[in-house]
Amino acid sequence: METKDVIFGRRSIRKYTNQPISDEDLQEIIEAGLYAPSNVNYQPWYFLVIKSDEKKKEMLEFMSTISKLFHPSLVNRFQKNPEAVEETETFFQGLGGAQVYILAFLLKNDYPDLSSVTQSVSAAIENMLLMAKDKGIGSCWLSVAVRVGKDEEIRQHFAPDKGPFLAMVTLGYPAEEKTAPPRREGRYDII
């Protein structure tokens, strides 16, 4: 697949089939993240890959609480589109049947510049999303746990010896087709 096709074709997928992801494909997706650019080469990421039913169930318990906490924000955001609230909450509660969850953390707590290392982890996440797309695997990047203040509980539960929890990525073969929403104007200038 051409790079342009991967970038322009990637969508957030919220419904997955039950087809498993091969260990080889999963390894390449993770390695793509590890090759992201990072501030002064800190490589400040730590990824916990959740495949077991037991650990996925534990994460879904967090997501049930997160869904309830985020409900007022969703209702406010989608006042004219209430079906989007139901669709989003359904996704949160079951994570669309994703085969794999990747939890992204900072590797440690004491980086001198939190903003730049967070950006580095974000670049790593984007690399993984693009590699997944290249392999025909759908993905969705979620930071809602941080927004509702459940990030520290997730860190304590899944990776207590690592730095802050930043986001989660779901992976699975798409059970839906998504098209790109229109791009908004006024998002860049060339000077």
C-alpha positions as CSV (number, residue, x, y, z in Angstrom):
1,M,0.0,0.0,0.0
2,E,1.3,3.5,-0.8
3,T,2.1,5.8,2.2
4,K,-0.5,8.3,1.0
5,D,-3.2,5.6,0.8
6,V,-2.4,4.5,4.3
7,I,-2.5,8.0,5.7
8,F,-5.6,9.2,3.9
9,G,-7.4,5.9,4.3
10,R,-6.9,5.3,8.0
11,R,-10.1,5.7,10.0
12,S,-11.0,5.1,13.6
13,I,-12.7,1.7,13.6
14,R,-15.1,0.9,16.4
15,K,-16.5,-2.5,15.3
16,Y,-14.3,-5.5,14.7
17,T,-14.6,-9.1,13.5
18,N,-13.5,-12.0,15.7
19,Q,-10.6,-12.8,13.3
20,P,-7.4,-13.1,15.3
21,I,-4.4,-10.9,14.6
22,S,-1.3,-12.9,13.9
23,D,1.7,-12.6,16.2
24,E,3.8,-11.6,13.3
25,D,1.5,-8.7,12.3
26,L,1.1,-7.6,16.0
27,Q,4.9,-7.6,16.3
28,E,5.3,-5.4,13.2
29,I,2.7,-3.0,14.5
30,I,4.5,-2.7,17.9
31,E,7.9,-2.3,16.2
32,A,6.5,0.5,14.0
33,G,5.7,2.3,17.3
34,L,9.2,1.7,18.5
35,Y,10.7,3.4,15.4
36,A,8.9,6.7,16.0
37,P,10.9,9.9,16.4
38,S,11.4,10.9,20.0
39,N,12.8,13.9,21.9
40,V,16.6,13.6,22.3
41,N,16.1,9.9,21.6
42,Y,14.6,9.1,25.0
43,Q,12.3,6.5,23.4
44,P,10.1,7.2,26.4
45,W,7.3,4.8,25.7
46,Y,6.2,1.6,27.3
47,F,3.4,-0.5,25.6
48,L,1.4,-3.2,27.4
49,V,-0.2,-5.4,24.8
50,I,-3.4,-7.1,26.1
51,K,-4.5,-10.2,24.3
52,S,-5.8,-12.5,27.0
53,D,-9.5,-12.7,27.7
54,E,-8.9,-12.2,31.4
55,K,-7.0,-9.0,31.0
56,K,-9.3,-7.7,28.3
57,K,-12.2,-8.2,30.7
58,E,-10.4,-6.2,33.4
59,M,-9.9,-3.3,30.9
60,L,-13.6,-3.5,30.0
61,E,-14.5,-3.1,33.6
62,F,-12.6,0.2,33.6
63,M,-14.2,1.2,30.3
64,S,-17.7,0.7,31.8
65,T,-16.9,3.2,34.6
66,I,-15.2,5.5,32.1
67,S,-18.3,5.4,29.8
68,K,-20.5,6.6,32.7
69,L,-18.1,9.3,33.7
70,F,-17.9,10.6,30.1
71,H,-21.6,10.5,29.4
72,P,-22.2,14.2,30.2
73,S,-19.4,15.3,27.9
74,L,-20.8,13.1,25.1
75,V,-24.3,14.5,25.6
76,N,-23.0,18.1,25.5
77,R,-20.8,17.4,22.4
78,F,-23.5,15.6,20.4
79,Q,-26.6,17.6,21.3
80,K,-27.8,17.4,17.7
81,N,-26.7,13.8,17.1
82,P,-27.9,11.7,20.1
83,E,-27.2,8.5,18.2
84,A,-23.5,9.3,18.4
85,V,-23.7,9.2,22.2
86,E,-25.2,5.7,22.1
87,E,-22.7,4.5,19.5
88,T,-19.8,5.9,21.4
89,E,-20.9,4.4,24.7
90,T,-21.5,1.0,23.1
91,F,-18.0,1.1,21.8
92,F,-16.6,2.1,25.2
93,Q,-18.4,-0.7,27.0
94,G,-17.3,-3.5,24.6
95,L,-14.4,-1.9,22.7
96,G,-16.0,-3.1,19.5
97,G,-14.9,-6.6,20.1
98,A,-11.3,-5.7,19.5
99,Q,-8.8,-8.6,19.5
100,V,-6.0,-6.6,21.1
101,Y,-5.7,-3.6,23.3
102,I,-2.4,-1.7,23.5
103,L,-2.0,0.5,26.6
104,A,0.6,3.3,26.1
105,F,2.5,4.6,29.1
106,L,5.5,6.8,29.7
107,L,8.3,4.4,30.6
108,K,9.2,6.3,33.8
109,N,8.0,9.3,35.8
110,D,11.0,11.7,35.8
111,Y,11.5,13.1,32.3
112,P,12.7,16.7,32.4
113,D,10.1,17.8,29.8
114,L,6.7,16.0,30.1
115,S,5.3,17.7,27.0
116,S,8.0,16.5,24.6
117,V,8.0,12.9,25.8
118,T,4.2,12.8,25.6
119,Q,4.5,14.0,22.0
120,S,7.0,11.2,21.4
121,V,4.6,8.6,22.6
122,S,1.9,10.1,20.4
123,A,4.1,9.8,17.4
124,A,4.7,6.1,18.3
125,I,0.9,5.5,18.6
126,E,0.4,7.1,15.2
127,N,3.1,4.8,13.7
128,M,1.2,1.8,15.1
129,L,-2.1,3.0,13.7
130,L,-0.6,3.5,10.2
131,M,1.2,0.1,10.3
132,A,-2.1,-1.6,11.3
133,K,-3.9,0.1,8.4
134,D,-1.2,-1.1,6.0
135,K,-1.9,-4.6,7.2
136,G,-5.7,-4.3,6.8
137,I,-6.2,-4.1,10.6
138,G,-8.5,-1.5,12.0
139,S,-7.6,0.6,15.0
140,C,-8.9,3.3,17.4
141,W,-6.9,5.6,19.6
142,L,-8.6,6.4,22.9
143,S,-7.5,8.9,25.5
144,V,-10.9,9.2,27.3
145,A,-9.5,7.5,30.5
146,V,-7.1,10.4,31.0
147,R,-9.9,12.9,30.3
148,V,-12.1,11.4,33.1
149,G,-9.3,10.9,35.6
150,K,-9.0,7.1,35.5
151,D,-5.4,7.1,34.1
152,E,-3.7,6.6,37.5
153,E,-6.0,3.7,38.4
154,I,-5.2,2.0,35.1
155,R,-1.5,2.6,35.6
156,Q,-1.7,1.1,39.1
157,H,-3.6,-1.9,37.9
158,F,-1.7,-2.8,34.7
159,A,1.8,-1.2,35.0
160,P,2.4,0.2,38.5
161,D,6.2,0.3,38.0
162,K,5.9,2.5,34.8
163,G,5.1,6.2,34.3
164,P,1.8,7.8,33.5
165,F,-0.8,6.0,31.4
166,L,-1.5,8.1,28.2
167,A,-3.8,6.3,25.9
168,M,-5.1,3.0,24.6
169,V,-5.3,1.6,21.0
170,T,-7.8,-1.1,20.0
171,L,-6.9,-3.4,17.1
172,G,-8.9,-5.8,15.1
173,Y,-10.1,-6.6,11.6
174,P,-12.8,-4.0,10.6
175,A,-16.4,-5.1,10.7
176,E,-17.4,-1.7,9.2
177,E,-16.4,0.6,6.5
178,K,-15.7,4.2,7.5
179,T,-15.3,7.2,5.3
180,A,-13.4,10.4,6.1
181,P,-15.4,13.2,7.5
182,P,-14.8,16.5,5.6
183,R,-11.7,18.3,6.6
184,R,-12.3,21.6,8.3
185,E,-11.1,24.8,6.7
186,G,-8.7,27.3,8.3
187,R,-6.5,24.6,9.8
188,Y,-3.2,25.8,8.3
189,D,-1.4,28.7,6.6
190,I,1.7,28.7,4.4
191,I,3.7,31.9,5.0
